[in-house]
């Protein structure tokens, strides 16, 4: 089976692909100091709980937190006897190379989302990923990543608001009953929720103007279903987009070998 690892700035997700379906998906917080042994104890314990055998023969990794990659490499080598394919490294080929300014490093998560989005929806799409940052990935007609937008993530904005204004509390991200809040928490929730709906709609509108063509919009990330409730701009909401992209990239590199 193939182990797909998506290591973000906040969370790390492990998904086990058996060639047909994802047998198990596990999530943990991203911690730079976590060792390969700790990863394996956590992973194998939960795999046993889900009654999925730890029969891993290959691994593919996307990591926006570079310091974590070393221990993930050790994990794959020590416990699964394989060398992981790491997206963004020179030995990891992509179906279509990104077209960006020379010397620019594109985040591996954005490359993976581009591959997955193109496979499922074709070209001329915008992938909106609600993560630690809210990113917009623009995919050309042939499936190439050609740039995008990075804005602060929802949780990041809430934390910054709380830190900058000590009188403002921590609040949950939720769709408010009305835009006009009648207490502090409701006001903050409205500002975050409708503010991000407006941000997404505004950025997508500008990208479409610049591209001068129709662009499908695909949403992913944990908060995507919540924001889908407040706008009709998304053509599709997909929680497994990144994992699907990792499977595709692994298969593509296996074919090229």
C-alpha positions in Angstrom: 0.0 0.0 0.0 1.0 3.6 -0.6 1.3 6.0 2.4 0.5 9.6 1.4 1.7 12.3 3.9 0.6 15.9 3.7 2.6 17.9 6.2 1.2 21.4 6.6 2.2 24.2 8.9 -0.6 23.3 11.4 -1.6 19.7 10.8 0.0 16.6 9.2 -2.3 14.1 7.5 -1.5 10.4 6.7 -3.6 8.5 4.2 -3.2 4.9 3.2 -4.0 4.1 -0.5 -4.6 0.5 -1.4 -4.7 1.1 -5.2 -8.4 1.6 -5.3 -9.4 3.6 -2.2 -8.1 5.3 0.9 -8.3 2.7 3.6 -7.5 5.1 6.5 -6.9 8.8 7.0 -5.2 10.0 10.2 -4.5 13.6 11.3 -2.0 14.9 13.9 -0.5 18.3 14.8 2.7 19.3 13.0 5.6 19.3 15.5 9.1 19.8 14.3 10.6 17.8 17.2 8.5 14.6 16.6 10.9 11.7 15.9 10.4 8.9 13.4 9.8 6.5 16.3 7.1 8.7 17.7 5.4 8.9 14.3 5.4 5.1 13.9 4.0 4.4 17.4 1.2 6.9 16.7 0.6 5.6 13.2 0.7 1.9 13.9 -1.5 2.2 17.0 -4.3 4.0 15.0 -3.9 1.7 12.1 -4.5 -1.3 14.4 -7.5 0.6 15.9 -9.0 0.9 12.3 -8.1 -2.7 11.6 -5.9 -1.8 8.6 -2.6 -3.7 8.2 0.6 -1.7 8.3 1.7 -3.0 4.9 3.3 0.1 3.4 5.6 -0.4 0.4 5.9 3.2 -0.9 5.6 6.7 0.5 5.0 10.1 -1.1 5.3 13.3 0.9 4.2 16.9 0.5 5.6 19.2 3.2 5.3 22.9 3.7 7.2 22.6 6.9 10.7 21.6 5.7 12.2 20.8 9.1 9.7 17.9 9.4 10.9 16.1 6.2 14.0 14.6 7.8 12.1 12.6 10.4 9.5 11.6 7.8 12.3 10.3 5.6 13.7 8.3 8.6 10.2 6.9 9.3 9.9 5.6 5.8 13.4 4.2 5.7 13.4 2.6 9.1 9.9 1.2 9.4 8.7 0.8 5.7 12.0 0.0 4.1 11.4 2.6 1.3 12.7 6.0 0.2 9.9 8.5 0.1 9.1 10.6 -2.9 9.1 14.2 -1.8 7.2 16.7 -3.9 9.2 19.7 -4.9 12.6 17.9 -4.8 14.6 17.5 -8.0 13.9 13.8 -8.3 10.1 14.2 -8.1 8.8 14.8 -11.6 5.5 16.6 -12.3 3.2 15.9 -15.3 3.4 19.6 -16.3 6.1 21.9 -14.9 4.9 25.2 -13.3 5.3 28.4 -15.3 6.4 31.1 -12.8 9.2 33.6 -12.4 12.6 32.1 -12.7 14.0 31.2 -9.3 10.6 31.0 -7.6 9.9 28.0 -5.4 6.3 26.9 -5.5 4.9 25.3 -2.3 4.5 21.5 -2.7 0.9 21.7 -1.5 0.1 24.0 -4.4 1.7 21.7 -6.9 -0.2 18.7 -5.6 -3.5 20.6 -5.6 -2.8 21.7 -9.2 -2.2 18.1 -10.4 -5.3 16.8 -8.6 -7.5 19.7 -9.7 -6.5 19.3 -13.4 -7.1 15.5 -13.3 -10.6 15.9 -12.0 -11.7 19.1 -13.7 -9.4 19.9 -16.6 -7.7 23.2 -17.1 -8.7 26.8 -16.5 -9.4 26.3 -12.8 -8.8 28.1 -9.5 -8.1 25.9 -6.5 -8.9 27.6 -3.2 -7.3 25.9 -0.2 -8.4 26.9 3.3 -5.3 26.1 5.4 -3.0 28.0 7.6 -2.9 30.4 4.7 -5.8 30.7 2.3 -4.3 30.1 -1.2 -5.6 30.4 -4.7 -3.8 28.3 -7.3 -4.4 29.2 -11.0 -4.2 26.2 -13.3 -3.7 26.8 -17.1 -5.4 25.0 -19.9 -2.7 22.3 -20.1 -2.6 21.7 -16.3 0.4 23.9 -15.5 0.5 26.0 -12.3 0.9 29.6 -13.4 0.7 31.5 -10.2 -1.9 32.5 -7.7 -2.6 34.4 -4.5 -1.6 33.9 -0.8 -3.7 35.5 2.0 -3.8 34.9 5.7 -5.7 31.8 6.8 -8.9 32.1 8.8 -7.5 30.8 12.1 -4.4 33.0 11.6 -6.5 36.1 11.2 -8.5 35.3 14.3 -5.4 34.7 16.3 -3.9 38.0 15.1 -7.0 39.8 16.0 -7.0 38.4 19.5 -3.3 39.1 20.0 -3.6 42.7 18.7 -6.7 43.6 20.7 -6.5 42.0 24.2 -10.1 42.8 24.9 -11.3 40.6 22.1 -11.8 36.9 22.9 -11.0 33.7 21.0 -14.0 32.7 18.9 -15.0 29.7 16.9 -15.3 30.0 13.1 -18.9 29.6 12.2 -21.6 31.0 9.9 -23.4 33.8 11.8 -27.2 34.0 11.8 -26.9 37.6 10.5 -24.2 39.9 9.3 -25.0 42.5 12.0 -23.7 41.2 15.3 -25.3 42.2 18.5 -22.5 41.2 20.8 -18.7 41.1 20.6 -18.4 37.4 19.6 -21.2 37.7 17.0 -19.4 40.7 15.5 -16.1 38.9 15.3 -17.7 35.8 13.7 -19.5 37.9 11.2 -16.4 39.9 10.3 -14.3 36.7 9.8 -17.0 34.7 8.0 -18.4 37.3 5.6 -15.0 39.0 5.3 -13.5 35.7 3.9 -16.5 35.1 1.7 -15.9 38.6 0.2 -12.2 37.9 -0.1 -12.7 34.7 -2.0 -15.4 36.2 -4.3 -13.3 39.3 -4.9 -10.0 37.5 -5.7 -11.8 34.9 -8.0 -13.5 37.8 -9.8 -10.2 39.5 -10.4 -8.5 36.4 -11.6 -11.3 35.7 -14.1 -11.0 39.3 -15.4 -7.2 38.9 -15.9 -7.6 35.5 -17.5 -10.4 36.7 -19.8 -12.1 33.3 -19.7 -14.4 31.1 -17.6 -12.6 29.6 -14.6 -14.0 26.8 -12.5 -13.4 27.2 -8.8 -12.5 24.2 -6.6 -12.4 24.5 -2.8 -10.5 22.2 -0.4 -9.3 22.4 3.2 -11.1 21.8 6.5 -13.1 25.0 6.4 -14.2 24.8 2.7 -17.6 23.2 3.5 -18.4 26.0 6.0 -17.6 28.8 3.5 -19.5 27.0 0.8 -22.6 27.7 2.8 -22.2 31.4 2.3 -21.4 31.6 -1.5 -22.2 29.9 -4.7 -18.8 30.6 -6.2 -17.5 27.1 -5.8 -18.1 24.5 -8.5 -16.9 21.7 -6.3 -15.8 21.2 -2.6 -13.3 18.3 -2.2 -11.8 17.2 1.1 -9.4 14.6 -0.5 -8.0 16.8 -3.2 -4.4 16.9 -1.9 -4.3 13.2 -1.2 -5.6 12.4 -4.7 -2.8 14.6 -6.1 -0.2 12.7 -4.1 -1.4 9.4 -5.5 -1.3 10.8 -9.0 2.3 12.2 -8.6 3.5 8.9 -7.2 2.0 7.0 -10.1 3.4 9.4 -12.6 6.9 9.0 -11.2 6.6 5.3 -11.1 5.7 5.3 -14.8 8.7 7.5 -15.6 11.2 5.3 -13.7 
